[in-house]
Amino acid sequence: MNQQQLQQLTETISNEYFGKSFRHTARFNNRLQTTGGRYLLRSHDIEINPKQYMHFGMEALIGIIKHELVHYHLHIEGRGYKHRDPEFKQLLKQVGGARYCDSLPGAVRKETYKHLYKCTDCNVAFKRKRRINTAKYVCGRCRGKLVHIISE
């Protein structure tokens, strides 16, 4: 599938499921790694991860396009277009869009935790992005003293 076919498919889905036209650009973006697609707020364009189409086929692609079109149409209308908004959830369910896309094989997210703490009483380990004050904070399970183990 090429860019022109993707544009045509997006316009067709928009007319068929939303009853509204899609007047902006839909394109493939090879740089997308952990997401199936994205809606760009400033330009109103939609970018799709071509790897999702290659690995999971047309059905997954249509689900991703519907998801991004829900963002698109709600944002254009000035309604709640974010994932947490009830309008978004309702419209997504109504059109049958994908809430999440499948993980690509071989795509691994980097672990962003830099600090490791361990409780002296119950020996439970905690990973944290930011350093915490061990004099102020205690173990969430047993309220024991925390010890800073590793800082990467």
ABEGO torsion letter per residue (X at the ends): XBAAAAAAAAAAAAAAAAGBBBABBBBBBAABAABABBBBAAAGBBBBBAAAAAAAEAAAAAAAAAAAAAAAAAAAAGBBABAABAAAAAAAAAAGBBABBBBBBGBBBBBABABBBBBAAAGBBBBBABBBBAAABBBAAAGBBBBBABBX
